[in-house]
């Protein structure tokens, strides 16, 4: 089989990813927490990323391959499906086997054998800090890991799109005015925050991106009605009484005996609410996660000025804050969300674009203006 040319971004990113995993491993060992996966060396990371990239550009019977490669031995996976004859880590082979493993949560296990790296089988269970390289779309890869075996949460380390490399900035959560949803996505050690209520916003963001139609979600204070001054009345699809299942699930949480049932119920409810954002207009939800309605039309609050500029940041290394007109972020949906937050400082707006971009708008007391946080690199 003809050898693919080396993928330049794989060579660039692999030393940085190795340094990240080594650092996280040292910190985790120091805290004495959990079972950790084997640390891959730079060459291993480069080879896995390279194979995943070239596989992503191929087709199998017209379908785009969706695969997730996890670097671990069969012994490190508590439950695994083992191939009698391991497969070579080859783009053509990965494309052929992709239809069998495209469902979410299934990983192709990669380890080092006598003749180099090979694919030994599949697994749904991986230890903490296990390197995962996921094909999200043609030429689009996400490097991530489990933050803990108990939560199932993945933490994104890097996003590669063609020759563009985005390394997630771990320190972004420490900046002033960081939204709770961004802190939860960046804080790989905070299992508690993941299973508590902020998880609802994270899952809503992921589900809003997944339906691919674009949408807006407004988060308003439960104890105030002032936000109604920025919404056309009556709301086309007001909900009465408020839909409270998300609020109840977030408040009750789960225990070890009922975790799976609780998580499945939460997932279904999140998808149902996120589906409402596909309707023209915005979903309105309180900060206690009670849904008040959808299809809401945003208007400028009386006597308030038109929003002219927002500060935009993305939690990636080397990212620079910029000032832009909000319609440059994606059009009318983003402009109306920015206007809503400028007029209602105690509210937030989550906006998904049809092309997969995702922006969280919040008022920044430090900058005294609307802050647009671009977080799609964390949601892939």
N, C-alpha and C positions, 0 to 999 in steps of 0.2 A: 504494500500500500504506500502511495506517495506521501512523504512526510510533509506536514503543514509547516509553513514558515512560522517562526517564533512570533508570539503576540507581544509587542513592545511593552504594553501596559502591565503585563504579568511580571516582566523583569523589574519594572519600576516599583510596583506596589509590594512585591513579595518581601523585601527586607523590612519594610515598614510594618507590614502585617505580622511578621515574625517577632519584631520588637514589641508590638502591642501584646501579643499572646504571652510572650515571655514575662512581660511586666505584670499582666493580669494574673498569671500563674504564681509569680512570686508573692504578690499581694494576697492571693487566696490562700496559699500555703501558710503565710504568716498568720492568717486569721484562723487556720485549722478547719476550714469549711469544705466538706463534700469530697466526692470522688471526681478526679480530674482526668480529662483525656490526654493522650500522648501529645507532646509539643512537636509540631512538624518543623523541619528545618526550612531554610529559605528555598532550597532547590525543590523540595516537595511542594511547597505552596505555589511556586512558579509553574510547576508541571501540572498541578490540578487546575489552576486558573487558565493556563494555556489550553488544556484539553476542553474545559467547559466553554471557553470562548469560541473555539472552532466548531464545536458541536452545536452551539447556539445558531450558527449561520447555515446549518444544513437543514434538510427537510426529510421527513419520513412519511411517504405517501401523501405529501402535500401539507402535513402538519408540522408546526413549529415545535421542536423538542422543549419540554419543561422538565428539567432534572435538578436534583439537589445532591451534591457530592459531599460526604462527610468523611473526614480522615480519622479513622479509628480501626482497631483490630476487631475481629469477631468476638473476642473475649471481653472487650469493653462494651459491647452491646448486650444488654440483658436478654433481649428477645431479637432473634435475627433469622432471616431466610438465607441459607448458604447455598451458593452455586457449587455443584460437584467439581466443575473446572472453572477457576477464577478467570475473569475476562481482562484483557489488556486495557489500560487506561488510554483509549484511542477515541478520537472524535467520532469516527464512523461507527464504532461499536456502541458508544454512548447514545448516538442517534437511533440506532436499531432498538435498543432496550428502553428508550425513553417512554413509549406508550404504556409500559407496564408500571412505571413509577411516577407518573405525572400528578397523581393525587397529592394534595397537601399533606405534609407530615411524613412522607416516605423518602428515605435517603438511600442513595447507593453508597455502600461502605467501601472506602478506599484504604488500603494499607500497603506496606512494602513487602514484596515477596522476593524470591531468589533472583528474579530477572527484572526487578524494578517495581514500580507501582502497578497494582492491579485492583480490579473491582471484585470483591469476594462475595457480595450478595446485597441484601436490602435490610433496613431496620427502621423502626419508628422510635427507638429509644437510644439516646446518645447522652454521654456524660457532660458535665459542665466544662466550658471552655473547649469544646470540640469544634475544630475548624469546619465550617460549612461554606461551600461555594454553590450558590444557587443561580440557575439560568432563569432570569425573569422575562426576557424577551430577546429577540435576535441582537447580539452584540451588547446586551445589558446583563451584567453580573452583579450579584450582591455577595459580599463576604461577611459572614455573621457567626455567632455562636450562642449557645444556650447560656443564659446568665445563672440558671440553677435548674437542677433536675425536678424540683418540686413545682415550679411555676410554669414551665413550658415557654417562658418568654425568651424571644431571641433579641440579641443586641447587635445592631449593624455596626460593622467596623469600616467597611469601604464599599463604594459603589463604582463600578467601572462601566462606562458607556463608550464603546469605540476606543478612541485614544484618550478619552477624558477620564481622569482618576480623581475621585472625591473621597478623602479620608475624613471620617467623622471626627469632629473636635470634641474630645471628652470634657474639656473645660467649659463648653458653652453653657452648661447648666449652672455655672457659678456666676454668670453675668447678672447684673441687676435686671429686674422685670422679666425674668425667665418664666414662661408659662408653665403651669403644672404638667400639662401634657408633654412638653418638651423635656422637662426634668425627669419624668417617668421613663421616657424613651432612652435618655442618655445614661440614667443611673443604673448600671448593670448590677450593682450590688444590692439594690433595694428591692428585695423580693416582697417585702411588706407593702411597699407602695404599689407594686404590680397587682396584688390580689385585693387591694382596697379600691375605693370608689374611682380613683383616677384611671384605673384600668378601663372603665366605661368609656371615657373620652378617647383613649387610645384605640380601643376596639371599634368605636364609632368611626374614627378617622380611617382606619384600615378598610372597614366595610363601605364607607362612602367612596373611597377610591376604587373599590372592587367593582361596583356596579357600572362604572365607566360613563355615566351620563352627566357627571358634574353635579354639584349641589352645594347648598349652604345650610349651616346649622348655627343658630344664634343661642348663646347661653346667657340667660338673664337671671337677676337675683330673685330668689323665691319670695323675699319679703318686700318687694317693690313693684309698682305698676308703671313707673316712669318710662320704661322701655316702650310702652304702647304709644307714646308721643312720636315714635319713629317708625310706626307701622300703620299702613292703611287699614282703617276699620270699616266694616267688620273683616276679620281674617277669613279667607275663603273656606278653610277647613279647620275651624277651631274645634278643639276636643273638650268635651264636658261630660263628666268630670275629667280632670287631667289624667293622662295615662301614667300610672305610677309603678308599673312592674319593674322598670329599670331602677327606680329609686329604692324599691323594696329589696331587690337583689343586691344592690350596692351596699345597702345598710346592713342587711343580714349577713352577707358574706357566706363563707362555707367553712365546714369543718372537714377533717380528713376523711370521715366516713361518707360524706355526701358531696365531696369535691367534684366528681365527674358529672353528677346530675346537675349540680349548681352551675358548672361551667357550660354544659350543653344548653341549659335553659337561658343563661346569660347570652350565649352566642346567638341563639335563635331570636331573642328579644332585640339584641343589638342590630341584627340584620334587618329585622322588621322596621325599626326606627330609622336606620340608615336608608332603607328603601324609600322612605317618605321624602328624602332630600332629592330624589330623582324628579319629583314634581316641580314644575316651575314655581319659583318663590323659595322661601326659606322655612325650615323647621324651627320652631321656637321651643326651647327646653329650659327649665330652671336649673340653677346650679345644684339642685338636689336630684336632678335627672327625671323630673316630671315633665312629660310632653304636653304642651299647651295647644299645639296646632301646627299646621304646615301650609305651604303655599303662601306664606306671608310676604307682602310687598313692602319693601323698605322705602321710606321717604325721609327727606331732610327735616330735622326737627325745626319747628317754627322759631325764627329769629336766630338760628345757628348758621354759621358760615359753611360754604361748600368746602369739602376736603380737597386740598390742592397737592398735598405731598405726604408721603409716608416714608418711614425708615424701614429698609429691607435687610434682613440678615439670613444667613443659612449656616447651620451648625457644622461646617466643614473646615478643615485646616486651610489656612490662607484666605478664608472668606473675609470680605471687606463690606462693612455696612455702606449702603447707598441710599440716596434720597431720590424717589421717583414719584411720578403721578400714579395713583393707584390703578388707572385703567391700563397701564403698561404691564401690570401683573397678570392680566388675563381678561380684561373687558368689563362689561356691565356688572357681572356678579361680584367681582372683586371691588369695583368702585362703590357699589351699594354697601358691601360689608364694611369697607373702610369708613364710609360716611356714618354708618350705624354706630361703630365704635367711637368715632370722634364725638358723636352727639351723646353717647351713653357710655361714660368712662368705666362704669362698673359692670359692663357686659363684654363678652368675647364673641368672635365670629370665626367659624371653621369653614373653609371653602375648598372644595375639590374641583379641579378642572377636568374636562373630558380627556385631556392628554396625560393625566396622571399627576400633575403638579398639585401640591397641597399646601395651603397657607393658613396660619393661625393669626388672626388680627386681635391685638389687645392694646389698650391705652398704656403708654409708657410715662409714668410720672417723672422719670429721670430725663427723658427727652422732651417731655410735654408735647407729645404728638403720637399718632397711631404707629405702632410697631407691627410690621408684617414679618412673621417668622415662617420661612420656607422649610418644610420638614419632610418632603417626599423622600429624601435620601434615607430617612429613618423608618419609613413605612413599607418599603419594598420587601 
